[in-house]
Amino acid sequence: DLLLEGPCVDDPQDWGGAKVCGLLTEVIDPWVLVGVGVNVNILPEAMPSALAYPATSLRIALRREVELALVRRAMLGAVVAGVLGG
């Protein structure tokens, strides 16, 4: 379960002022492609030091390793619910 306790997601992509995910969009007329990137199990020492914005990962924020399949299911479930209006 990815229910989060403790830190609050301030912005859709921020966690305590640090970026945990991002969106990339590209227009290929007549379509708009959307890509989603989530920092899941990146350790603090693996974070690049020269970033424009501070970054974090779910693993850092939750202080435990996160199962990738759980993240995929949660994200796909959110997309399907959004598409189906649920």
C-alpha positions as a Markdown table, in Angstrom:
| # | Residue | x | y | z |
|---|---|---|---|---|
| 1 | Asp | 0.0 | 0.0 | 0.0 |
| 2 | Leu | 1.3 | 3.4 | -0.9 |
| 3 | Leu | -0.7 | 5.3 | 1.7 |
| 4 | Leu | 1.6 | 8.0 | 3.0 |
| 5 | Glu | 2.0 | 9.0 | 6.6 |
| 6 | Gly | 4.2 | 11.8 | 7.8 |
| 7 | Pro | 5.4 | 14.1 | 5.1 |
| 8 | Cys | 2.8 | 15.6 | 2.9 |
| 9 | Val | 2.9 | 16.1 | -0.8 |
| 10 | Asp | 2.8 | 19.9 | -1.2 |
| 11 | Asp | 2.5 | 20.0 | -4.9 |
| 12 | Pro | 1.7 | 17.2 | -7.3 |
| 13 | Gln | 5.4 | 16.7 | -8.0 |
| 14 | Asp | 7.0 | 17.9 | -4.8 |
| 15 | Trp | 7.6 | 16.3 | -1.4 |
| 16 | Gly | 8.8 | 18.7 | 1.3 |
| 17 | Gly | 10.1 | 21.1 | -1.4 |
| 18 | Ala | 12.0 | 18.4 | -3.3 |
| 19 | Lys | 11.0 | 17.1 | -6.7 |
| 20 | Val | 9.9 | 13.4 | -6.6 |
| 21 | Cys | 8.4 | 13.1 | -10.1 |
| 22 | Gly | 7.8 | 15.0 | -13.3 |
| 23 | Leu | 5.9 | 15.2 | -16.5 |
| 24 | Leu | 7.2 | 15.5 | -20.0 |
| 25 | Thr | 4.9 | 16.5 | -22.8 |
| 26 | Glu | 5.4 | 16.7 | -26.5 |
| 27 | Val | 3.0 | 17.7 | -29.2 |
| 28 | Ile | 3.0 | 15.6 | -32.3 |
| 29 | Asp | 0.0 | 17.1 | -34.2 |
| 30 | Pro | -2.8 | 16.1 | -33.6 |
| 31 | Trp | -1.6 | 14.3 | -30.5 |
| 32 | Val | -0.1 | 15.3 | -27.2 |
| 33 | Leu | 2.1 | 12.6 | -25.7 |
| 34 | Val | 2.6 | 12.7 | -21.9 |
| 35 | Gly | 5.4 | 10.9 | -20.1 |
| 36 | Val | 5.7 | 10.5 | -16.3 |
| 37 | Gly | 8.9 | 9.9 | -14.4 |
| 38 | Val | 9.0 | 9.0 | -10.7 |
| 39 | Asn | 12.1 | 8.8 | -8.5 |
| 40 | Val | 11.3 | 5.6 | -6.7 |
| 41 | Asn | 14.3 | 3.8 | -5.1 |
| 42 | Ile | 17.1 | 6.3 | -5.7 |
| 43 | Leu | 19.4 | 6.6 | -2.7 |
| 44 | Pro | 20.6 | 10.0 | -1.5 |
| 45 | Glu | 24.2 | 9.4 | -2.6 |
| 46 | Ala | 23.0 | 8.6 | -6.1 |
| 47 | Met | 21.2 | 11.9 | -6.5 |
| 48 | Pro | 23.1 | 14.3 | -8.9 |
| 49 | Ser | 24.5 | 17.3 | -7.0 |
| 50 | Ala | 24.1 | 19.9 | -9.7 |
| 51 | Leu | 20.3 | 20.0 | -10.1 |
| 52 | Ala | 18.3 | 23.1 | -10.8 |
| 53 | Tyr | 15.8 | 22.0 | -8.1 |
| 54 | Pro | 16.3 | 19.7 | -5.1 |
| 55 | Ala | 15.3 | 16.1 | -5.8 |
| 56 | Thr | 14.2 | 13.2 | -3.6 |
| 57 | Ser | 12.7 | 9.7 | -4.1 |
| 58 | Leu | 10.0 | 7.7 | -2.5 |
| 59 | Arg | 12.6 | 5.6 | -0.9 |
| 60 | Ile | 14.2 | 8.6 | 0.8 |
| 61 | Ala | 10.9 | 10.1 | 1.8 |
| 62 | Leu | 9.5 | 6.9 | 3.2 |
| 63 | Arg | 12.8 | 5.6 | 4.6 |
| 64 | Arg | 12.3 | 2.2 | 3.0 |
| 65 | Glu | 12.6 | 0.5 | -0.3 |
| 66 | Val | 9.4 | 0.7 | -2.4 |
| 67 | Glu | 8.1 | -2.1 | -4.6 |
| 68 | Leu | 8.1 | -1.0 | -8.2 |
| 69 | Ala | 5.1 | -3.2 | -9.0 |
| 70 | Leu | 3.1 | -1.3 | -6.3 |
| 71 | Val | 4.0 | 2.0 | -7.9 |
| 72 | Arg | 3.1 | 0.8 | -11.4 |
| 73 | Arg | -0.3 | -0.5 | -10.1 |
| 74 | Ala | -1.1 | 2.8 | -8.3 |
| 75 | Met | -0.2 | 4.9 | -11.3 |
| 76 | Leu | -2.1 | 2.8 | -13.8 |
| 77 | Gly | -5.1 | 2.6 | -11.5 |
| 78 | Ala | -5.1 | 6.4 | -11.3 |
| 79 | Val | -4.8 | 6.8 | -15.1 |
| 80 | Val | -7.6 | 4.2 | -15.7 |
| 81 | Ala | -9.8 | 5.9 | -13.1 |
| 82 | Gly | -9.2 | 9.3 | -14.7 |
| 83 | Val | -10.0 | 8.0 | -18.2 |
| 84 | Leu | -13.1 | 6.2 | -17.0 |
| 85 | Gly | -14.2 | 9.1 | -14.8 |
| 86 | Gly | -14.0 | 7.1 | -11.6 |
